Amino acid sequence: MSQEVLFISESEVSKITNMQTTIDCMEDAFYAFAKGEIFNYPRYRLPTSDGQYNFMSASWITKGYAANKSYVSHKNGIDFNVMLYDTTGRGLIAIIQANILGQIRTGAVSGLASKYLSKTNSKIFGIIGSGYQAETQFEAIISVRDINEVFVYSREKNNRENFALKMAEKFNISVLPLDYENFIKINFDILTSVTNSPIPVITKEMINPGIHINAAGNNSWTKTEVEIDVIGKMDKIICDEISQAKIESGELLRAQEQGVFSWETALSLSEIIYRKKVSEKFQNISTLFESQGLALEDLAMAISIYNLAIENNYGKSIKI
C-alpha cells in the first residue's frame, strides 16, 4: 500500500529555519526530555568499506512523533537525512535533508547552554575553528549575549581571516582573527571550539574565573578539543546527555581515566533547564559544556521544520 511522504530539501530547510527559533525549539526539547516526555537513543556506528554508518533516534511521546537520523561518513563527505514518523498511525510522514538542520541545531545548543551557563554580562567571545559549523556557533552566541568583541583562531591564516570578514559583515560586529599566541592572551567570557582536532585546542592558559566553554566539535574517542588540565580546573562540567557523553566524549573519558574527573560530578543540560538554574547561578564559576549532538535535537528540529513546511507550502509530496 502506497502512502504520501513529504520530501523537504536542504534549500527549503534553510528558508524555514532561523537561529532564534531553533534555540527556542532546543529549549523546549531539553525541558521535555527532563520531564520524561522524550526518549533518546545514543548514536551508534557500524564500519563500512570506506568509513562508518551512523544511526541515532528519538521519540517524543506527548507530541506523537519519532525520528531517526542516519548518515554514512566517508572520504568524500557526509550526507545527513532525517526520517520523521507520526506515531499515532500515519507512519513515515517526512524525509528531510539534514546537513543544514544539523549545523543550525548544533550551534543552537551551544547558544542555549551559554544562555544558562555564561555570565549575563558576557562581552568577549572567542571561537576556535572557521568551518561551516563555526558559523552557526558564532550566530548562536551573539543571539543570547550582548557580545561586542569576537576573536577567531584556526590553523590556516586565510581561513580565519575570511571567516572574520564574513561574520563581521553579516552581523555588524567586531571580529578579529588572531594567531594562537595572541589568541590565548585574551580574557574570554565565552569560548567555543568546533574542530575535529586530535590534540587539545583549549589549554589552561585560556582559563580565567567565570569563563564558559562550549566544546562542540568532539564526539569520538579519537578526538580531543580540551586539555586534561582544563577539565580539572572547571568548577562545573555539563553534558548535553551524560550517557551519550560516556560513549563519545574523548576528553572526558581521558580525564576520568587520569583521575581528574568523575561522572558523578557531571550535570545534564536538561536538568539545569528543568530546574530553571538560570545563568545567575553560574556568575562566578567556570563552566564547560560538552556537546555530543543528540537525536532528540534532530527530532525537535524535524517536527518544527515539518510543521512550518506544511504551513508555508514547502516540500514535495512523494509516493512510497
C-alpha positions in Angstrom: 0.0 0.0 0.0 1.5 3.3 -1.1 1.5 6.5 1.1 2.3 10.1 0.7 5.6 11.4 2.3 6.8 15.0 2.3 10.4 15.4 1.0 12.0 18.6 2.3 15.2 19.7 0.6 18.3 21.5 2.0 17.3 24.7 0.3 13.8 24.6 1.8 15.2 23.8 5.3 17.4 26.9 5.0 14.4 29.1 4.2 12.3 27.6 7.0 14.7 27.8 9.9 16.4 30.6 11.8 18.6 30.7 14.9 16.3 32.2 17.5 13.5 29.8 16.6 15.9 26.9 16.8 17.3 27.9 20.2 13.7 28.1 21.5 13.0 24.7 19.9 16.0 23.2 21.6 15.0 24.7 25.0 11.5 23.1 24.7 13.1 19.7 23.8 15.5 19.6 26.7 12.8 20.6 29.1 10.6 17.8 27.8 13.5 15.4 28.0 13.9 16.2 31.6 10.2 15.6 32.2 10.5 12.1 30.6 8.4 13.0 27.6 11.3 12.4 25.1 13.3 9.1 24.8 16.7 9.5 23.3 18.8 6.6 21.9 22.6 7.3 21.6 24.3 7.3 18.2 25.9 4.0 17.2 28.4 3.4 14.5 28.9 0.5 12.2 32.0 0.0 10.0 31.7 0.3 6.2 34.1 -0.2 3.3 35.2 3.4 3.5 34.1 4.9 6.7 31.2 4.5 9.1 27.4 4.2 9.1 25.9 6.3 11.8 22.4 6.0 13.3 20.6 7.9 16.1 16.9 8.0 17.1 14.4 9.6 19.5 10.7 9.7 20.2 8.5 12.4 21.7 5.7 10.6 23.5 3.4 13.5 24.2 3.7 15.0 20.7 3.3 11.7 18.9 6.4 11.8 16.8 9.6 9.8 16.4 12.6 10.3 14.1 15.9 8.8 13.2 18.9 10.4 11.6 21.3 8.3 9.6 24.4 9.1 7.6 27.5 7.5 6.1 30.8 9.1 6.7 33.4 8.7 4.0 36.4 10.4 2.4 34.1 12.4 0.1 32.0 13.9 2.9 28.8 13.2 4.7 25.1 13.3 3.7 22.6 13.5 6.5 18.9 12.6 6.3 16.2 12.6 8.9 13.1 10.3 8.7 10.2 11.7 10.7 7.4 9.4 11.8 3.9 10.1 13.2 3.4 7.6 16.0 -0.3 7.8 16.1 -0.9 5.8 13.0 0.3 7.6 9.9 3.8 6.2 10.0 6.5 7.9 7.9 5.5 11.4 7.1 8.7 13.3 6.0 12.2 12.8 4.7 14.3 15.8 5.5 17.8 16.5 4.1 19.6 17.3 7.3 23.0 18.9 6.7 21.7 22.4 7.5 19.4 21.0 10.1 22.4 19.5 11.9 24.5 22.6 11.5 22.0 25.0 13.0 20.8 22.8 15.8 24.4 22.2 16.9 25.0 25.9 17.1 21.7 26.5 18.8 22.5 24.0 21.6 25.8 25.9 22.3 23.7 29.1 22.4 21.2 27.5 24.8 24.0 26.3 27.1 25.6 29.7 27.0 22.2 31.3 27.9 22.1 29.3 31.1 25.7 28.9 32.0 27.6 32.0 30.9 27.8 35.4 32.7 24.8 37.6 31.8 27.2 40.5 31.1 29.5 38.4 28.8 31.1 40.7 26.2 34.1 38.9 24.9 33.7 35.8 22.8 36.4 33.6 21.3 35.8 30.9 18.7 38.3 28.2 17.6 37.5 26.8 14.2 36.4 28.5 11.0 34.5 25.8 9.1 30.8 25.8 8.3 29.8 24.6 11.8 31.6 27.6 13.2 29.2 30.0 11.5 26.1 28.8 13.4 28.1 28.6 16.7 29.0 32.2 16.2 25.4 33.3 15.4 24.0 31.4 18.4 26.3 33.0 20.9 25.7 36.6 19.7 22.0 35.7 19.8 21.9 35.0 23.5 24.5 37.5 24.8 25.3 41.2 24.1 28.7 40.4 22.7 30.8 43.4 21.5 34.1 41.7 20.7 34.8 38.4 18.9 38.2 36.8 18.3 38.7 33.8 16.0 41.6 31.4 15.7 42.1 28.5 13.3 45.2 26.9 12.0 45.1 28.4 8.5 45.6 32.2 8.4 43.5 32.7 5.3 40.6 30.7 6.7 40.4 32.7 10.0 40.7 36.0 8.1 38.0 35.1 5.6 35.7 33.8 8.5 36.3 37.1 10.4 35.4 39.2 7.4 32.3 37.2 6.6 30.9 37.2 10.1 31.7 40.9 10.7 29.9 41.9 7.6 26.9 39.6 8.2 26.3 40.5 11.8 27.9 44.0 12.0 30.2 43.1 14.9 33.9 43.4 15.5 35.7 40.1 14.6 39.4 39.9 14.9 41.4 37.0 13.5 44.4 36.1 15.7 47.3 33.6 15.7 47.4 31.2 18.5 50.0 33.0 20.6 47.8 36.2 20.7 44.5 34.3 20.9 45.4 32.7 24.2 46.2 36.1 25.8 42.5 37.2 25.6 40.3 37.1 28.7 37.3 35.4 27.2 33.8 35.4 28.8 32.7 32.7 26.4 35.0 30.4 24.4 33.7 27.9 21.8 35.7 25.3 19.9 34.3 23.5 16.9 37.1 21.5 15.4 38.0 17.9 14.6 41.3 18.2 16.3 43.0 15.1 17.7 45.0 17.3 20.1 43.7 19.9 22.6 43.0 23.4 21.2 41.7 24.8 24.6 44.5 24.9 27.1 45.0 26.0 30.7 46.4 29.4 29.5 43.0 30.4 28.3 41.1 29.8 31.5 40.0 32.7 33.7 37.4 32.9 36.6 33.9 32.9 35.3 34.7 31.7 31.8 32.1 29.5 30.0 33.4 27.0 27.4 31.4 25.2 24.7 33.3 22.1 23.3 31.2 21.4 20.3 33.4 19.5 17.8 34.3 16.3 19.5 32.2 13.2 19.6 34.8 10.5 19.3 37.4 8.8 21.5 40.0 9.7 18.8 39.4 13.5 19.2 40.0 15.9 22.0 39.5 19.7 22.0 40.0 20.3 25.7 43.2 19.8 27.6 43.0 17.5 30.6 44.3 20.2 32.9 41.4 22.5 31.8 38.9 19.8 32.7 40.5 19.6 36.1 40.2 23.3 36.7 36.5 23.6 35.7 34.0 24.3 38.6 31.1 22.6 36.7 31.0 20.3 33.7 27.7 20.0 31.9 26.9 17.4 29.1 24.0 17.5 26.6 23.3 13.9 27.8 25.6 12.1 30.2 25.0 8.5 28.9 26.0 9.6 25.4 29.0 11.5 26.7 30.2 8.4 28.4 30.4 6.8 24.9 31.6 9.7 22.8 33.4 12.4 24.8 37.0 11.6 24.3 38.3 14.3 26.5 36.1 13.4 29.5 36.8 9.7 29.1 40.5 10.5 29.2 40.1 12.9 32.2 38.2 10.1 34.1 41.0 7.7 33.2 43.6 10.0 34.6 41.6 10.7 37.8 40.8 14.4 37.3 37.1 14.0 36.5 34.2 11.8 37.8 30.9 11.3 36.0 29.2 11.6 39.4 30.0 15.4 39.3 28.7 16.0 35.8 25.4 17.8 35.2 23.0 17.4 32.3 21.8 20.4 30.4 18.2 19.2 30.6 18.4 19.1 34.4 19.6 22.7 34.5 16.9 23.9 32.2 14.2 21.9 34.0 15.2 23.4 37.4 15.4 26.9 35.9 19.0 27.2 37.1 19.5 30.4 35.1 22.9 32.0 34.5 22.9 34.0 37.7 23.7 30.7 39.5 26.9 30.5 37.4 28.2 34.1 37.5 31.5 33.4 39.4 32.4 29.9 38.4 34.0 28.3 35.3 31.8 26.0 33.3 32.4 23.6 30.4 29.6 22.4 28.2 30.4 19.1 26.3 28.1 18.9 23.3 28.0 15.5 21.5 24.8 16.1 19.4 21.6 14.2 20.3 18.9 12.5 18.3 16.3 14.5 20.4 17.7 17.7 18.9 17.2 16.3 15.4 13.7 15.1 16.3 12.7 18.5 17.7 14.0 20.3 14.6 12.3 17.8 12.3 9.0 18.4 13.9 9.4 22.2 13.7 10.5 22.0 10.0 7.8 19.7 9.0 5.0 21.8 10.6 6.4 25.0 9.1 6.7 23.3 5.7 3.0 22.3 5.8 2.0 25.9 6.9 4.1 27.6 4.2 3.6 25.1 1.3 7.2 23.8 1.2 8.3 20.3 0.4 7.4 17.9 -2.4 4.9 15.1 -1.8 6.1 11.8 -3.0 4.6 8.3 -3.0 6.4 5.4 -1.4 
